[in-house]
Amino acid sequence: MSKDLPNIILIITDQQRSGTINGLGAPYMDTPNLDRLVSEGVSFTNSFVSAPSCVPSRASLFSGYYPHNTNVLCNGDDWSPNWVNTLSDQGYQCVNVGKMHTIPLDAEGGFHERFIVENKDRTRNFADRDEEFYDEWDKYLENEGVRKPSRELYSKREDFEESIGAFKWPLEERYHSDVFVGNMAQWWLRNRKADSPFFLEVGFPGPHPPYDPVGKYVKDYMEKDLPLPHIAKDEIESQPSPQHDYRREMMQYKGSKERGPHDAVHWEKFPSKDQLHRLRAYYYANVTMIDEKIGQILKVLEEKGYLENSIVIFTSDHGDALGDHGHIQKWTMYDSIVNTPLVVWAPHLFEGGVRKDALVQQFDLAPAILEYAGLDVPDSWNAKSIRPLLEGDSSELRDYVFSEHGKDWYDRVWRPEGVDFMTMVRSEDWKLVHYLGIAEGELYHLKSDEKEERNLWKDDRYNDKKRELLDVLREWRIRTEYESAPTAL
């Protein structure tokens, strides 16, 4: 294997929506290091994840297949990375620092080393499983004699319900999970001895809730005029019943005494403008914290002589509603959830400062990674390589993008009668969301309704368009299952 093959650094945040990078049209954001990647790299403004939650989205990215082919349909389903093994066999040193959200948490998945840091508010007993798991951050905090700020602790605060998940970090900055992951990635790079190319996945736990950045990053955002959602009663009433169920549970679910509510978020039916401003200020502050660590990682890469032959990729596993459509968190198919940042930086390989508006699936990264590593892409993959787009091709990669999700483990606890499966198909102009087993759904004309506020599902004038997109959904599902058999994982 040639030592000239590029190092590949894949940086993944958790639950970071689009509209959170200054250089991509968000003037309220302070993200100088991500802005550098944007100005010197290729940005994909219409990149869509294949599932609106962590585990199925990541399993899809690290396999090249849609969730219905990986059989990883929701959080809690077992999975392990697929193509990392291929990089390892090619001679790459493969290392994970931070979050991967594999199930089990310590699955090797082709990595030579894993320095695992999982969800920042969870106790060691993950997702109601029996085993206890201490990740690297757990060990660090335990060694320091510091108790992890968990959902249990946050839920005992007097201001818990009015905070809607947003809290200032209560410990020293060095104890924050995103700081810890960023520092550990730098430590690994500084102490690396091997001379082979490497694949480094850096998984930041934030800005996933609890929305708890270090206080010094919050002040500027609290003083800014931030874009806030308008939560309209008529829009909420037009949403299908599964979304009403979800909103109700996010407002009512208290959790157990041991665990507290889900991700320490207690939602309100109609939060005030002050509450929404605070929520977004804290969320954006966490993004700025991560941006600072990304800058430090880039500096170490440069100091070690790695950067001149590296591909740096930045993305996130899904977004966050932050009040849009009356919702919080994920598990819906709105663009604020399924459209996430995707920036690829490699000035020695392709021209930078380029924005691509073509529709892509996030997992279309995977074939390009293999190709730049000198490897063949399996014919059975659902993913299509973005390499031509990176290298100047102006053609469209996809006419439609898709996302899907099964009944999550939390759904099975909260509302076992809920919908088992939902699927999205989106073109440049239209979006349809299908709910298995019920007559309700979602249909949006994105050209006239960019914010997805007018659900046209029940409007008879659009029956032909609804049927057309349902036909697209059917053909996609049958074709991808047939062409990718046997399944990936």
Backbone hydrogen bonds, N-H to C=O, Kabsch-Sander energy under -0.5 kcal/mol:
donor,donor_aa,acceptor,acceptor_aa,energy
5,L,2,S,-1.2
7,N,309,N,-2.6
8,I,198,F,-2.7
9,I,311,I,-3.1
10,L,8,I,-0.6
10,L,200,L,-2.6
11,I,9,I,-0.6
11,I,313,I,-3.3
12,I,10,L,-0.6
12,I,202,V,-2.7
13,T,315,T,-2.1
14,D,206,G,-2.2
15,Q,13,T,-0.6
16,Q,318,H,-0.7
17,R,15,Q,-0.7
18,S,339,N,-1.3
24,L,21,I,-1.6
25,G,22,N,-1.7
26,A,21,I,-0.9
26,A,22,N,-0.8
29,M,26,A,-2.2
31,T,29,M,-0.7
35,D,31,T,-2.5
36,R,32,P,-1.4
37,L,33,N,-1.7
38,V,34,L,-2.3
39,S,35,D,-2.9
40,E,36,R,-1.8
41,G,37,L,-1.0
42,V,344,V,-3.1
43,S,354,V,-2.7
44,F,342,L,-2.9
45,T,43,S,-0.7
45,T,356,K,-2.3
46,N,356,K,-0.6
47,S,44,F,-0.6
48,F,360,V,-2.3
49,V,338,V,-2.4
57,S,53,S,-1.5
58,R,54,C,-2.7
59,A,55,V,-2.7
60,S,56,P,-1.7
61,L,57,S,-2.2
62,F,58,R,-2.6
63,S,60,S,-1.3
64,G,60,S,-2.6
65,Y,60,S,-0.6
69,N,66,Y,-1.8
70,T,66,Y,-1.8
71,N,67,P,-2.2
72,V,67,P,-0.9
73,L,71,N,-0.7
77,D,74,C,-1.7
79,W,103,I,-2.2
82,N,62,F,-2.6
83,W,62,F,-1.3
85,N,82,N,-1.0
86,T,82,N,-0.5
87,L,83,W,-1.8
88,S,84,V,-2.5
89,D,85,N,-2.5
90,Q,86,T,-1.4
91,G,88,S,-1.6
92,Y,87,L,-2.3
93,Q,197,P,-2.3
94,C,92,Y,-0.7
95,V,93,Q,-0.5
95,V,199,F,-2.7
96,N,113,E,-2.1
97,V,201,E,-3.1
98,G,115,F,-3.3
99,K,203,G,-2.6
103,I,79,W,-1.4
107,A,104,P,-1.7
111,F,108,E,-2.0
112,H,94,C,-2.7
113,E,94,C,-1.4
115,F,96,N,-3.2
116,I,114,R,-0.7
117,V,98,G,-1.3
122,R,119,N,-1.0
126,F,124,R,-1.1
126,F,131,E,-0.6
128,D,125,N,-0.6
129,R,126,F,-2.3
133,F,124,R,-1.3
135,D,133,F,-0.7
136,E,116,I,-2.5
137,W,116,I,-0.6
139,K,135,D,-2.3
140,Y,136,E,-2.1
141,L,137,W,-2.8
142,E,138,D,-2.8
143,N,139,K,-2.6
144,E,140,Y,-1.7
145,G,141,L,-0.6
145,G,142,E,-1.1
146,V,141,L,-2.9
150,S,148,K,-1.1
151,R,121,D,-1.6
154,Y,150,S,-2.7
155,S,151,R,-2.3
156,K,153,L,-1.3
157,R,154,Y,-1.8
160,F,157,R,-1.4
163,S,159,D,-1.4
163,S,160,F,-0.5
164,I,160,F,-0.6
164,I,161,E,-0.9
165,G,160,F,-0.6
166,A,163,S,-2.2
167,F,165,G,-0.6
167,F,211,Y,-1.8
169,W,213,P,-2.5
175,Y,172,E,-1.7
176,H,173,E,-2.0
180,F,176,H,-2.8
181,V,177,S,-2.5
182,G,178,D,-2.3
183,N,179,V,-2.5
184,M,180,F,-2.4
185,A,181,V,-2.3
186,Q,182,G,-1.6
187,W,183,N,-2.4
188,W,184,M,-2.5
189,L,185,A,-2.1
190,R,186,Q,-2.5
191,N,187,W,-1.7
192,R,188,W,-0.7
192,R,189,L,-0.7
199,F,93,Q,-2.7
200,L,8,I,-2.7
200,L,198,F,-0.5
201,E,95,V,-2.7
201,E,199,F,-0.5
202,V,10,L,-2.5
202,V,200,L,-0.6
203,G,97,V,-2.6
203,G,201,E,-0.6
204,F,12,I,-1.8
204,F,202,V,-0.8
208,H,14,D,-0.7
208,H,205,P,-0.7
211,Y,165,G,-2.3
212,D,210,P,-1.8
217,Y,214,V,-1.7
218,V,215,G,-1.6
219,K,215,G,-1.1
221,Y,217,Y,-0.5
222,M,218,V,-2.1
223,E,219,K,-1.0
224,K,221,Y,-1.1
226,L,224,K,-1.0
231,I,229,P,-0.7
232,A,230,H,-1.1
236,I,232,A,-2.1
237,E,233,K,-2.1
238,S,234,D,-1.1
238,S,235,E,-0.6
239,Q,236,I,-1.3
243,Q,240,P,-1.4
244,H,240,P,-1.1
245,D,241,S,-2.4
246,Y,242,P,-2.0
247,R,243,Q,-2.6
248,R,244,H,-2.3
249,E,245,D,-2.3
250,M,246,Y,-2.3
251,M,247,R,-1.2
252,Q,248,R,-1.9
253,Y,249,E,-3.0
256,S,260,G,-0.6
260,G,256,S,-2.9
264,A,261,P,-2.1
265,V,262,H,-1.9
266,H,264,A,-0.6
267,W,250,M,-2.4
267,W,265,V,-0.6
276,L,272,S,-2.4
277,H,273,K,-2.7
278,R,274,D,-2.3
279,L,275,Q,-2.5
280,R,276,L,-2.4
281,A,277,H,-2.5
282,Y,278,R,-2.4
283,Y,279,L,-2.1
284,Y,280,R,-3.0
285,A,281,A,-2.1
286,N,282,Y,-1.8
287,V,283,Y,-1.6
288,T,284,Y,-2.1
289,M,285,A,-2.1
290,I,286,N,-2.0
291,D,287,V,-2.7
292,E,288,T,-2.2
293,K,289,M,-1.5
294,I,290,I,-2.4
295,G,291,D,-2.1
296,Q,292,E,-1.7
297,I,293,K,-2.3
298,L,294,I,-2.5
299,K,295,G,-1.9
300,V,296,Q,-2.0
301,L,297,I,-2.5
302,E,298,L,-2.1
303,E,299,K,-2.7
304,K,300,V,-2.3
305,G,302,E,-1.3
306,Y,301,L,-2.3
307,L,301,L,-1.4
309,N,306,Y,-1.6
310,S,307,L,-1.4
311,I,7,N,-2.8
312,V,310,S,-0.5
312,V,345,W,-2.7
313,I,9,I,-3.1
313,I,311,I,-0.5
314,F,343,V,-2.8
315,T,11,I,-2.3
316,S,341,P,-0.7
317,D,13,T,-1.5
319,G,337,I,-2.6
320,D,336,S,-1.1
321,A,329,Q,-2.8
323,G,327,H,-2.2
324,D,321,A,-2.2
326,G,323,G,-2.1
327,H,324,D,-1.9
331,W,52,P,-2.0
337,I,334,Y,-2.2
338,V,334,Y,-2.2
339,N,335,D,-2.2
340,T,47,S,-1.5
340,T,338,V,-0.7
343,V,314,F,-2.4
344,V,42,V,-2.8
345,W,312,V,-3.1
349,L,346,A,-2.5
350,F,346,A,-1.9
353,G,38,V,-0.6
353,G,41,G,-1.0
354,V,41,G,-1.8
356,K,43,S,-3.5
357,D,355,R,-0.5
360,V,46,N,-2.2
362,Q,48,F,-2.7
364,D,361,Q,-2.4
365,L,362,Q,-1.8
366,A,363,F,-1.3
368,A,364,D,-0.8
369,I,365,L,-2.3
370,L,366,A,-2.1
371,E,367,P,-2.5
372,Y,368,A,-2.6
373,A,369,I,-1.2
374,G,371,E,-1.8
375,L,370,L,-2.7
381,W,378,P,-1.4
382,N,64,G,-1.8
383,A,64,G,-1.8
386,I,364,D,-1.3
390,L,386,I,-2.3
391,E,387,R,-1.9
392,G,389,L,-1.2
393,D,388,P,-2.9
398,R,359,L,-0.6
401,V,426,R,-2.4
403,S,424,M,-1.6
404,E,50,S,-2.1
405,H,422,M,-2.1
406,G,73,L,-3.0
407,K,420,D,-1.4
409,W,75,N,-0.9
412,R,408,D,-2.0
413,V,409,W,-1.0
414,W,410,Y,-2.8
415,R,411,D,-2.4
418,G,415,R,-2.6
422,M,405,H,-2.2
423,T,434,H,-2.2
424,M,403,S,-3.5
425,V,432,L,-2.4
426,R,401,V,-2.5
427,S,430,W,-3.0
431,K,444,Y,-1.9
432,L,425,V,-2.6
433,V,442,E,-2.4
434,H,423,T,-3.1
435,Y,440,E,-0.7
436,L,421,F,-2.9
436,L,434,H,-0.5
438,I,435,Y,-1.4
442,E,433,V,-1.9
444,Y,431,K,-2.6
446,L,429,D,-2.3
446,L,444,Y,-0.9
447,K,429,D,-0.9
448,S,445,H,-0.6
449,D,445,H,-1.6
452,E,449,D,-2.0
455,N,453,E,-0.7
456,L,443,L,-3.2
456,L,454,R,-0.6
459,D,456,L,-1.7
460,D,458,K,-0.8
462,Y,459,D,-2.2
463,N,460,D,-1.5
466,K,462,Y,-2.4
467,R,463,N,-2.6
468,E,464,D,-2.4
469,L,465,K,-2.3
470,L,466,K,-2.3
471,D,467,R,-2.3
472,V,468,E,-1.9
473,L,469,L,-2.4
474,R,470,L,-2.2
475,E,471,D,-2.5
476,W,472,V,-2.5
477,R,473,L,-2.3
478,I,474,R,-2.3
479,R,475,E,-2.7
480,T,476,W,-2.6
481,E,477,R,-1.7
482,Y,478,I,-2.3
483,E,479,R,-3.0
484,S,480,T,-1.2
485,A,481,E,-0.5
485,A,482,Y,-0.8
488,A,69,N,-1.0
